[in-house]
Amino acid sequence: MTDPYTVFWAKDRCRSVATAAAAHVPLQVLFGGPHLSMPSFLRAKVRPGDLVCPVGVHDQRLYVLGRMRVTASEVLV
């Protein structure tokens, strides 16, 4: 069974992926980390098959920025 997850992207993160979005290039990787600004997907128990939806806020409005299905979970050291 798959589960949906949301992850908040701050304005600077949204800007960093804007070039890829403008070129209609799909994101291949999502990163998580030990800090509040990049929560750990492993700690949240995100697994292959689950959906991750990045969200952002602009002018007091919540935007769903996309939807990605997890195909693999790897820890990069």
mmCIF file as gemmi writes it, N, C-alpha and C atoms, coordinates in Angstrom:
data_model
loop_
_atom_site.group_PDB
_atom_site.id
_atom_site.type_symbol
_atom_site.label_atom_id
_atom_site.label_alt_id
_atom_site.label_comp_id
_atom_site.label_asym_id
_atom_site.label_entity_id
_atom_site.label_seq_id
_atom_site.pdbx_PDB_ins_code
_atom_site.Cartn_x
_atom_site.Cartn_y
_atom_site.Cartn_z
_atom_site.occupancy
_atom_site.B_iso_or_equiv
_atom_site.pdbx_formal_charge
_atom_site.auth_seq_id
_atom_site.auth_asym_id
_atom_site.pdbx_PDB_model_num
ATOM 1 N N . MET Axp A 1 ? 0.837 -1.177 0 1 0 ? 1 A 1
ATOM 2 C CA . MET Axp A 1 ? 0 0 0 1 0 ? 1 A 1
ATOM 3 C C . MET Axp A 1 ? 0.887 1.247 0 1 0 ? 1 A 1
ATOM 4 N N . THR Axp A 2 ? 0.558 2.21 -0.841 1 0 ? 2 A 1
ATOM 5 C CA . THR Axp A 2 ? 1.35 3.432 -0.915 1 0 ? 2 A 1
ATOM 6 C C . THR Axp A 2 ? 0.751 4.503 -0.021 1 0 ? 2 A 1
ATOM 7 N N . ASP Axp A 3 ? 1.617 5.388 0.463 1 0 ? 3 A 1
ATOM 8 C CA . ASP Axp A 3 ? 1.203 6.501 1.304 1 0 ? 3 A 1
ATOM 9 C C . ASP Axp A 3 ? 1.619 7.815 0.664 1 0 ? 3 A 1
ATOM 10 N N . PRO Axp A 4 ? 0.825 8.87 0.848 1 0 ? 4 A 1
ATOM 11 C CA . PRO Axp A 4 ? 1.217 10.19 0.342 1 0 ? 4 A 1
ATOM 12 C C . PRO Axp A 4 ? 1.93 10.989 1.441 1 0 ? 4 A 1
ATOM 13 N N . TYR Axp A 5 ? 2.909 11.789 1.058 1 0 ? 5 A 1
ATOM 14 C CA . TYR Axp A 5 ? 3.645 12.657 1.969 1 0 ? 5 A 1
ATOM 15 C C . TYR Axp A 5 ? 3.758 14.034 1.341 1 0 ? 5 A 1
ATOM 16 N N . THR Axp A 6 ? 3.812 15.053 2.177 1 0 ? 6 A 1
ATOM 17 C CA . THR Axp A 6 ? 4.094 16.403 1.69 1 0 ? 6 A 1
ATOM 18 C C . THR Axp A 6 ? 5.417 16.85 2.283 1 0 ? 6 A 1
ATOM 19 N N . VAL Axp A 7 ? 6.113 17.697 1.547 1 0 ? 7 A 1
ATOM 20 C CA . VAL Axp A 7 ? 7.356 18.286 2.027 1 0 ? 7 A 1
ATOM 21 C C . VAL Axp A 7 ? 7.313 19.767 1.647 1 0 ? 7 A 1
ATOM 22 N N . PHE Axp A 8 ? 7.613 20.632 2.618 1 0 ? 8 A 1
ATOM 23 C CA . PHE Axp A 8 ? 7.573 22.078 2.377 1 0 ? 8 A 1
ATOM 24 C C . PHE Axp A 8 ? 8.863 22.52 1.702 1 0 ? 8 A 1
ATOM 25 N N . TRP Axp A 9 ? 8.713 23.261 0.622 1 0 ? 9 A 1
ATOM 26 C CA . TRP Axp A 9 ? 9.861 23.864 -0.039 1 0 ? 9 A 1
ATOM 27 C C . TRP Axp A 9 ? 9.803 25.367 0.186 1 0 ? 9 A 1
ATOM 28 N N . ALA Axp A 10 ? 10.838 25.909 0.815 1 0 ? 10 A 1
ATOM 29 C CA . ALA Axp A 10 ? 10.945 27.354 1.027 1 0 ? 10 A 1
ATOM 30 C C . ALA Axp A 10 ? 11.199 28.044 -0.313 1 0 ? 10 A 1
ATOM 31 N N . LYS Axp A 11 ? 11.081 29.349 -0.289 1 0 ? 11 A 1
ATOM 32 C CA . LYS Axp A 11 ? 11.209 30.135 -1.521 1 0 ? 11 A 1
ATOM 33 C C . LYS Axp A 11 ? 12.543 29.895 -2.232 1 0 ? 11 A 1
ATOM 34 N N . ASP Axp A 12 ? 13.648 29.777 -1.469 1 0 ? 12 A 1
ATOM 35 C CA . ASP Axp A 12 ? 14.949 29.559 -2.108 1 0 ? 12 A 1
ATOM 36 C C . ASP Axp A 12 ? 15.029 28.203 -2.796 1 0 ? 12 A 1
ATOM 37 N N . ARG Axp A 13 ? 14.402 27.185 -2.224 1 0 ? 13 A 1
ATOM 38 C CA . ARG Axp A 13 ? 14.378 25.86 -2.863 1 0 ? 13 A 1
ATOM 39 C C . ARG Axp A 13 ? 13.554 25.922 -4.15 1 0 ? 13 A 1
ATOM 40 N N . CYS Axp A 14 ? 12.427 26.619 -4.101 1 0 ? 14 A 1
ATOM 41 C CA . CYS Axp A 14 ? 11.585 26.755 -5.309 1 0 ? 14 A 1
ATOM 42 C C . CYS Axp A 14 ? 12.351 27.442 -6.423 1 0 ? 14 A 1
ATOM 43 N N . ARG Axp A 15 ? 13.113 28.464 -6.067 1 0 ? 15 A 1
ATOM 44 C CA . ARG Axp A 15 ? 13.897 29.172 -7.085 1 0 ? 15 A 1
ATOM 45 C C . ARG Axp A 15 ? 14.964 28.268 -7.692 1 0 ? 15 A 1
ATOM 46 N N . SER Axp A 16 ? 15.54 27.382 -6.875 1 0 ? 16 A 1
ATOM 47 C CA . SER Axp A 16 ? 16.618 26.532 -7.375 1 0 ? 16 A 1
ATOM 48 C C . SER Axp A 16 ? 16.127 25.508 -8.397 1 0 ? 16 A 1
ATOM 49 N N . VAL Axp A 17 ? 14.862 25.155 -8.357 1 0 ? 17 A 1
ATOM 50 C CA . VAL Axp A 17 ? 14.331 24.197 -9.334 1 0 ? 17 A 1
ATOM 51 C C . VAL Axp A 17 ? 13.541 24.879 -10.441 1 0 ? 17 A 1
ATOM 52 N N . ALA Axp A 18 ? 13.438 26.198 -10.402 1 0 ? 18 A 1
ATOM 53 C CA . ALA Axp A 18 ? 12.652 26.927 -11.399 1 0 ? 18 A 1
ATOM 54 C C . ALA Axp A 18 ? 13.195 26.743 -12.809 1 0 ? 18 A 1
ATOM 55 N N . THR Axp A 19 ? 14.515 26.664 -12.953 1 0 ? 19 A 1
ATOM 56 C CA . THR Axp A 19 ? 15.107 26.486 -14.277 1 0 ? 19 A 1
ATOM 57 C C . THR Axp A 19 ? 14.68 25.164 -14.894 1 0 ? 19 A 1
ATOM 58 N N . ALA Axp A 20 ? 14.711 24.11 -14.107 1 0 ? 20 A 1
ATOM 59 C CA . ALA Axp A 20 ? 14.284 22.795 -14.612 1 0 ? 20 A 1
ATOM 60 C C . ALA Axp A 20 ? 12.807 22.808 -14.963 1 0 ? 20 A 1
ATOM 61 N N . ALA Axp A 21 ? 12.008 23.453 -14.144 1 0 ? 21 A 1
ATOM 62 C CA . ALA Axp A 21 ? 10.572 23.512 -14.401 1 0 ? 21 A 1
ATOM 63 C C . ALA Axp A 21 ? 10.281 24.291 -15.679 1 0 ? 21 A 1
ATOM 64 N N . ALA Axp A 22 ? 11.002 25.392 -15.888 1 0 ? 22 A 1
ATOM 65 C CA . ALA Axp A 22 ? 10.791 26.201 -17.088 1 0 ? 22 A 1
ATOM 66 C C . ALA Axp A 22 ? 11.153 25.421 -18.35 1 0 ? 22 A 1
ATOM 67 N N . ALA Axp A 23 ? 12.119 24.515 -18.222 1 0 ? 23 A 1
ATOM 68 C CA . ALA Axp A 23 ? 12.541 23.705 -19.369 1 0 ? 23 A 1
ATOM 69 C C . ALA Axp A 23 ? 11.737 22.407 -19.462 1 0 ? 23 A 1
ATOM 70 N N . HIS Axp A 24 ? 10.743 22.238 -18.592 1 0 ? 24 A 1
ATOM 71 C CA . HIS Axp A 24 ? 9.904 21.036 -18.556 1 0 ? 24 A 1
ATOM 72 C C . HIS Axp A 24 ? 10.728 19.767 -18.357 1 0 ? 24 A 1
ATOM 73 N N . VAL Axp A 25 ? 11.762 19.883 -17.512 1 0 ? 25 A 1
ATOM 74 C CA . VAL Axp A 25 ? 12.601 18.739 -17.174 1 0 ? 25 A 1
ATOM 75 C C . VAL Axp A 25 ? 12.128 18.196 -15.835 1 0 ? 25 A 1
ATOM 76 N N . PRO Axp A 26 ? 11.725 16.924 -15.768 1 0 ? 26 A 1
ATOM 77 C CA . PRO Axp A 26 ? 11.24 16.39 -14.494 1 0 ? 26 A 1
ATOM 78 C C . PRO Axp A 26 ? 12.372 16.239 -13.481 1 0 ? 26 A 1
ATOM 79 N N . LEU Axp A 27 ? 12.043 16.435 -12.211 1 0 ? 27 A 1
ATOM 80 C CA . LEU Axp A 27 ? 13.019 16.223 -11.153 1 0 ? 27 A 1
ATOM 81 C C . LEU Axp A 27 ? 13.293 14.737 -11.018 1 0 ? 27 A 1
ATOM 82 N N . GLN Axp A 28 ? 14.541 14.375 -10.839 1 0 ? 28 A 1
ATOM 83 C CA . GLN Axp A 28 ? 14.929 12.982 -10.71 1 0 ? 28 A 1
ATOM 84 C C . GLN Axp A 28 ? 15.205 12.584 -9.264 1 0 ? 28 A 1
ATOM 85 N N . VAL Axp A 29 ? 15.52 13.576 -8.397 1 0 ? 29 A 1
ATOM 86 C CA . VAL Axp A 29 ? 15.952 13.294 -7.033 1 0 ? 29 A 1
ATOM 87 C C . VAL Axp A 29 ? 15.314 14.278 -6.076 1 0 ? 29 A 1
ATOM 88 N N . LEU Axp A 30 ? 14.895 13.787 -4.925 1 0 ? 30 A 1
ATOM 89 C CA . LEU Axp A 30 ? 14.48 14.634 -3.802 1 0 ? 30 A 1
ATOM 90 C C . LEU Axp A 30 ? 15.421 14.347 -2.655 1 0 ? 30 A 1
ATOM 91 N N . PHE Axp A 31 ? 15.857 15.393 -1.968 1 0 ? 31 A 1
ATOM 92 C CA . PHE Axp A 31 ? 16.775 15.229 -0.86 1 0 ? 31 A 1
ATOM 93 C C . PHE Axp A 31 ? 16.069 15.499 0.457 1 0 ? 31 A 1
ATOM 94 N N . GLY Axp A 32 ? 16.43 14.758 1.46 1 0 ? 32 A 1
ATOM 95 C CA . GLY Axp A 32 ? 16.01 15.003 2.828 1 0 ? 32 A 1
ATOM 96 C C . GLY Axp A 32 ? 17.262 15.033 3.684 1 0 ? 32 A 1
ATOM 97 N N . GLY Axp A 33 ? 17.145 15.534 4.875 1 0 ? 33 A 1
ATOM 98 C CA . GLY Axp A 33 ? 18.312 15.612 5.746 1 0 ? 33 A 1
ATOM 99 C C . GLY Axp A 33 ? 17.915 15.659 7.201 1 0 ? 33 A 1
ATOM 100 N N . PRO Axp A 34 ? 18.883 15.84 8.08 1 0 ? 34 A 1
ATOM 101 C CA . PRO Axp A 34 ? 18.608 15.817 9.511 1 0 ? 34 A 1
ATOM 102 C C . PRO Axp A 34 ? 18.055 17.129 10.058 1 0 ? 34 A 1
ATOM 103 N N . HIS Axp A 35 ? 17.997 18.175 9.267 1 0 ? 35 A 1
ATOM 104 C CA . HIS Axp A 35 ? 17.57 19.48 9.754 1 0 ? 35 A 1
ATOM 105 C C . HIS Axp A 35 ? 16.091 19.721 9.466 1 0 ? 35 A 1
ATOM 106 N N . LEU Axp A 36 ? 15.483 20.634 10.21 1 0 ? 36 A 1
ATOM 107 C CA . LEU Axp A 36 ? 14.07 20.952 10.005 1 0 ? 36 A 1
ATOM 108 C C . LEU Axp A 36 ? 13.8 21.464 8.606 1 0 ? 36 A 1
ATOM 109 N N . SER Axp A 37 ? 14.784 22.144 8.004 1 0 ? 37 A 1
ATOM 110 C CA . SER Axp A 37 ? 14.574 22.689 6.664 1 0 ? 37 A 1
ATOM 111 C C . SER Axp A 37 ? 14.567 21.598 5.592 1 0 ? 37 A 1
ATOM 112 N N . MET Axp A 38 ? 15.128 20.438 5.896 1 0 ? 38 A 1
ATOM 113 C CA . MET Axp A 38 ? 15.148 19.316 4.954 1 0 ? 38 A 1
ATOM 114 C C . MET Axp A 38 ? 14.869 18.037 5.742 1 0 ? 38 A 1
ATOM 115 N N . PRO Axp A 39 ? 13.62 17.775 6.109 1 0 ? 39 A 1
ATOM 116 C CA . PRO Axp A 39 ? 13.328 16.619 6.961 1 0 ? 39 A 1
ATOM 117 C C . PRO Axp A 39 ? 13.707 15.297 6.303 1 0 ? 39 A 1
ATOM 118 N N . SER Axp A 40 ? 14.028 14.34 7.135 1 0 ? 40 A 1
ATOM 119 C CA . SER Axp A 40 ? 14.479 13.038 6.663 1 0 ? 40 A 1
ATOM 120 C C . SER Axp A 40 ? 13.313 12.21 6.125 1 0 ? 40 A 1
ATOM 121 N N . PHE Axp A 41 ? 13.419 11.792 4.874 1 0 ? 41 A 1
ATOM 122 C CA . PHE Axp A 41 ? 12.406 10.917 4.3 1 0 ? 41 A 1
ATOM 123 C C . PHE Axp A 41 ? 12.483 9.526 4.936 1 0 ? 41 A 1
ATOM 124 N N . LEU Axp A 42 ? 13.696 9.111 5.313 1 0 ? 42 A 1
ATOM 125 C CA . LEU Axp A 42 ? 13.837 7.805 5.962 1 0 ? 42 A 1
ATOM 126 C C . LEU Axp A 42 ? 13.161 7.802 7.326 1 0 ? 42 A 1
ATOM 127 N N . ARG Axp A 43 ? 13.325 8.872 8.092 1 0 ? 43 A 1
ATOM 128 C CA . ARG Axp A 43 ? 12.679 8.958 9.404 1 0 ? 43 A 1
ATOM 129 C C . ARG Axp A 43 ? 11.163 8.978 9.261 1 0 ? 43 A 1
ATOM 130 N N . ALA Axp A 44 ? 10.669 9.561 8.173 1 0 ? 44 A 1
ATOM 131 C CA . ALA Axp A 44 ? 9.227 9.592 7.918 1 0 ? 44 A 1
ATOM 132 C C . ALA Axp A 44 ? 8.739 8.265 7.335 1 0 ? 44 A 1
ATOM 133 N N . LYS Axp A 45 ? 9.663 7.342 7.11 1 0 ? 45 A 1
ATOM 134 C CA . LYS Axp A 45 ? 9.346 6.006 6.58 1 0 ? 45 A 1
ATOM 135 C C . LYS Axp A 45 ? 8.773 6.048 5.16 1 0 ? 45 A 1
ATOM 136 N N . VAL Axp A 46 ? 9.278 6.999 4.355 1 0 ? 46 A 1
ATOM 137 C CA . VAL Axp A 46 ? 8.901 7.057 2.941 1 0 ? 46 A 1
ATOM 138 C C . VAL Axp A 46 ? 9.562 5.879 2.239 1 0 ? 46 A 1
ATOM 139 N N . ARG Axp A 47 ? 8.796 5.15 1.462 1 0 ? 47 A 1
ATOM 140 C CA . ARG Axp A 47 ? 9.276 3.933 0.804 1 0 ? 47 A 1
ATOM 141 C C . ARG Axp A 47 ? 8.968 3.989 -0.701 1 0 ? 47 A 1
ATOM 142 N N . PRO Axp A 48 ? 9.662 3.165 -1.491 1 0 ? 48 A 1
ATOM 143 C CA . PRO Axp A 48 ? 9.335 3.1 -2.916 1 0 ? 48 A 1
ATOM 144 C C . PRO Axp A 48 ? 7.84 2.808 -3.124 1 0 ? 48 A 1
ATOM 145 N N . GLY Axp A 49 ? 7.255 3.531 -4.06 1 0 ? 49 A 1
ATOM 146 C CA . GLY Axp A 49 ? 5.826 3.416 -4.334 1 0 ? 49 A 1
ATOM 147 C C . GLY Axp A 49 ? 5.023 4.546 -3.713 1 0 ? 49 A 1
ATOM 148 N N . ASP Axp A 50 ? 5.559 5.173 -2.647 1 0 ? 50 A 1
ATOM 149 C CA . ASP Axp A 50 ? 4.857 6.28 -1.995 1 0 ? 50 A 1
ATOM 150 C C . ASP Axp A 50 ? 4.9 7.528 -2.878 1 0 ? 50 A 1
ATOM 151 N N . LEU Axp A 51 ? 3.984 8.446 -2.634 1 0 ? 51 A 1
ATOM 152 C CA . LEU Axp A 51 ? 3.954 9.726 -3.335 1 0 ? 51 A 1
ATOM 153 C C . LEU Axp A 51 ? 4.498 10.816 -2.419 1 0 ? 51 A 1
ATOM 154 N N . VAL Axp A 52 ? 5.308 11.712 -2.983 1 0 ? 52 A 1
ATOM 155 C CA . VAL Axp A 52 ? 5.808 12.879 -2.266 1 0 ? 52 A 1
ATOM 156 C C . VAL Axp A 52 ? 5.355 14.101 -3.044 1 0 ? 52 A 1
ATOM 157 N N . CYS Axp A 53 ? 4.673 15.014 -2.353 1 0 ? 53 A 1
ATOM 158 C CA . CYS Axp A 53 ? 4.162 16.236 -2.972 1 0 ? 53 A 1
ATOM 159 C C . CYS Axp A 53 ? 4.83 17.44 -2.329 1 0 ? 53 A 1
ATOM 160 N N . PRO Axp A 54 ? 5.758 18.107 -3.034 1 0 ? 54 A 1
ATOM 161 C CA . PRO Axp A 54 ? 6.329 19.327 -2.486 1 0 ? 54 A 1
ATOM 162 C C . PRO Axp A 54 ? 5.288 20.455 -2.52 1 0 ? 54 A 1
ATOM 163 N N . VAL Axp A 55 ? 5.235 21.235 -1.442 1 0 ? 55 A 1
ATOM 164 C CA . VAL Axp A 55 ? 4.316 22.362 -1.36 1 0 ? 55 A 1
ATOM 165 C C . VAL Axp A 55 ? 5.108 23.613 -1.018 1 0 ? 55 A 1
ATOM 166 N N . GLY Axp A 56 ? 4.572 24.756 -1.385 1 0 ? 56 A 1
ATOM 167 C CA . GLY Axp A 56 ? 5.187 26.038 -1.076 1 0 ? 56 A 1
ATOM 168 C C . GLY Axp A 56 ? 4.122 27.07 -0.794 1 0 ? 56 A 1
ATOM 169 N N . VAL Axp A 57 ? 4.543 28.197 -0.233 1 0 ? 57 A 1
ATOM 170 C CA . VAL Axp A 57 ? 3.624 29.285 0.091 1 0 ? 57 A 1
ATOM 171 C C . VAL Axp A 57 ? 4.119 30.556 -0.581 1 0 ? 57 A 1
ATOM 172 N N . HIS Axp A 58 ? 3.2 31.272 -1.226 1 0 ? 58 A 1
ATOM 173 C CA . HIS Axp A 58 ? 3.509 32.556 -1.845 1 0 ? 58 A 1
ATOM 174 C C . HIS Axp A 58 ? 2.281 33.447 -1.722 1 0 ? 58 A 1
ATOM 175 N N . ASP Axp A 59 ? 2.472 34.661 -1.242 1 0 ? 59 A 1
ATOM 176 C CA . ASP Axp A 59 ? 1.364 35.606 -1.04 1 0 ? 59 A 1
ATOM 177 C C . ASP Axp A 59 ? 0.22 34.986 -0.242 1 0 ? 59 A 1
ATOM 178 N N . GLN Axp A 60 ? 0.582 34.294 0.836 1 0 ? 60 A 1
ATOM 179 C CA . GLN Axp A 60 ? -0.383 33.677 1.756 1 0 ? 60 A 1
ATOM 180 C C . GLN Axp A 60 ? -1.249 32.608 1.091 1 0 ? 60 A 1
ATOM 181 N N . ARG Axp A 61 ? -0.744 32.011 0.023 1 0 ? 61 A 1
ATOM 182 C CA . ARG Axp A 61 ? -1.458 30.924 -0.644 1 0 ? 61 A 1
ATOM 183 C C . ARG Axp A 61 ? -0.579 29.685 -0.662 1 0 ? 61 A 1
ATOM 184 N N . LEU Axp A 62 ? -1.191 28.536 -0.44 1 0 ? 62 A 1
ATOM 185 C CA . LEU Axp A 62 ? -0.488 27.261 -0.471 1 0 ? 62 A 1
ATOM 186 C C . LEU Axp A 62 ? -0.547 26.697 -1.885 1 0 ? 62 A 1
ATOM 187 N N . TYR Axp A 63 ? 0.61 26.318 -2.413 1 0 ? 63 A 1
ATOM 188 C CA . TYR Axp A 63 ? 0.69 25.741 -3.752 1 0 ? 63 A 1
ATOM 189 C C . TYR Axp A 63 ? 1.233 24.321 -3.673 1 0 ? 63 A 1
ATOM 190 N N . VAL Axp A 64 ? 0.577 23.397 -4.353 1 0 ? 64 A 1
ATOM 191 C CA . VAL Axp A 64 ? 1.122 22.058 -4.539 1 0 ? 64 A 1
ATOM 192 C C . VAL Axp A 64 ? 1.986 22.139 -5.79 1 0 ? 64 A 1
ATOM 193 N N . LEU Axp A 65 ? 3.288 21.919 -5.628 1 0 ? 65 A 1
ATOM 194 C CA . LEU Axp A 65 ? 4.234 22.163 -6.711 1 0 ? 65 A 1
ATOM 195 C C . LEU Axp A 65 ? 4.429 20.968 -7.631 1 0 ? 65 A 1
ATOM 196 N N . GLY Axp A 66 ? 3.993 19.826 -7.206 1 0 ? 66 A 1
ATOM 197 C CA . GLY Axp A 66 ? 4.157 18.649 -8.041 1 0 ? 66 A 1
ATOM 198 C C . GLY Axp A 66 ? 3.789 17.399 -7.266 1 0 ? 66 A 1
ATOM 199 N N . ARG Axp A 67 ? 3.994 16.28 -7.924 1 0 ? 67 A 1
ATOM 200 C CA . ARG Axp A 67 ? 3.753 14.981 -7.299 1 0 ? 67 A 1
ATOM 201 C C . ARG Axp A 67 ? 4.778 14.023 -7.876 1 0 ? 67 A 1
ATOM 202 N N . MET Axp A 68 ? 5.476 13.33 -6.998 1 0 ? 68 A 1
ATOM 203 C CA . MET Axp A 68 ? 6.513 12.41 -7.439 1 0 ? 68 A 1
ATOM 204 C C . MET Axp A 68 ? 6.33 11.061 -6.766 1 0 ? 68 A 1
ATOM 205 N N . ARG Axp A 69 ? 6.419 10.008 -7.54 1 0 ? 69 A 1
ATOM 206 C CA . ARG Axp A 69 ? 6.355 8.662 -6.981 1 0 ? 69 A 1
ATOM 207 C C . ARG Axp A 69 ? 7.782 8.208 -6.68 1 0 ? 69 A 1
ATOM 208 N N . VAL Axp A 70 ? 7.997 7.714 -5.485 1 0 ? 70 A 1
ATOM 209 C CA . VAL Axp A 70 ? 9.312 7.246 -5.062 1 0 ? 70 A 1
ATOM 210 C C . VAL Axp A 70 ? 9.582 5.905 -5.737 1 0 ? 70 A 1
ATOM 211 N N . THR Axp A 71 ? 10.71 5.83 -6.453 1 0 ? 71 A 1
ATOM 212 C CA . THR Axp A 71 ? 11.074 4.571 -7.105 1 0 ? 71 A 1
ATOM 213 C C . THR Axp A 71 ? 12.193 3.867 -6.358 1 0 ? 71 A 1
ATOM 214 N N . ALA Axp A 72 ? 12.992 4.612 -5.602 1 0 ? 72 A 1
ATOM 215 C CA . ALA Axp A 72 ? 14.088 4.011 -4.83 1 0 ? 72 A 1
ATOM 216 C C . ALA Axp A 72 ? 14.417 4.95 -3.685 1 0 ? 72 A 1
ATOM 217 N N . SER Axp A 73 ? 14.86 4.382 -2.596 1 0 ? 73 A 1
ATOM 218 C CA . SER Axp A 73 ? 15.324 5.198 -1.481 1 0 ? 73 A 1
ATOM 219 C C . SER Axp A 73 ? 16.756 4.79 -1.182 1 0 ? 73 A 1
ATOM 220 N N . GLU Axp A 74 ? 17.649 5.754 -1.242 1 0 ? 74 A 1
ATOM 221 C CA . GLU Axp A 74 ? 19.066 5.494 -1.025 1 0 ? 74 A 1
ATOM 222 C C . GLU Axp A 74 ? 19.611 6.514 -0.05 1 0 ? 74 A 1
ATOM 223 N N . VAL Axp A 75 ? 20.579 6.104 0.72 1 0 ? 75 A 1
ATOM 224 C CA . VAL Axp A 75 ? 21.256 7.005 1.636 1 0 ? 75 A 1
ATOM 225 C C . VAL Axp A 75 ? 22.61 7.34 1.017 1 0 ? 75 A 1
ATOM 226 N N . LEU Axp A 76 ? 22.82 8.633 0.772 1 0 ? 76 A 1
ATOM 227 C CA . LEU Axp A 76 ? 24.099 9.092 0.228 1 0 ? 76 A 1
ATOM 228 C C . LEU Axp A 76 ? 24.922 9.655 1.374 1 0 ? 76 A 1
ATOM 229 N N . VAL Axp A 77 ? 26.141 9.201 1.495 1 0 ? 77 A 1
ATOM 230 C CA . VAL Axp A 77 ? 26.998 9.652 2.598 1 0 ? 77 A 1
ATOM 231 C C . VAL Axp A 77 ? 28.068 10.553 2.065 1 0 ? 77 A 1
